[in-house]
């Protein structure tokens, strides 16, 4: 099934690169597409449990889903993830 999650703190291609890299490593998740203009992550997966795993991973790297807590720590993590993604390009 295809799922889309609208996320917070997505700013640029560096962020998108980090998100794509990290989410693509998750088991049962494929075809990860990050859209910077809509601040969304789309992917194929098999179950609701896998969607929860993706949301947890996004939060862990600083990109919580829209409506979830977006505290200073999340914003700092996204800044680091963004910089890492830019260096990986």
C-alpha positions, 0 to 999 in steps of 0.5 A, spaced: 500 500 500 502 507 498 502 511 504 504 519 505 506 522 511 506 530 511 512 532 516 515 538 519 522 541 518 523 539 511 527 545 508 531 542 502 534 537 498 539 535 503 533 534 508 530 530 503 536 526 501 537 524 509 530 522 509 530 518 503 536 514 505 534 513 512 527 511 511 529 506 505 533 502 510 527 500 513 524 493 512 518 492 508 518 500 506 520 501 498 519 507 493 521 512 498 519 519 495 520 526 498 517 532 496 520 538 499 514 543 496 509 539 500 513 537 505 511 530 504 514 523 504 510 517 500 512 510 500 510 503 499 509 498 505 505 492 507 502 494 514 499 499 519 505 497 523 510 499 518 507 506 517 508 507 525 515 505 524 516 510 518 513 515 523 518 513 529 524 514 524 522 520 521 521 523 528 528 520 531 531 524 525 528 530 526 522 530 522 515 529 526 509 528 522 504 534 522 500 535 528 506 531 532 510 535 537 515 539 534 520 541 539 527 545 539 530 538 540 526 535 533 528 542 530 536 541 532 536 534 529 533 536 523 538 541 522 543 536 523 540 531 518 539 537 513 547 538 513 548 531 513 544 530 507 547 536 503 554 533 505 552 526 502 550 529 495 
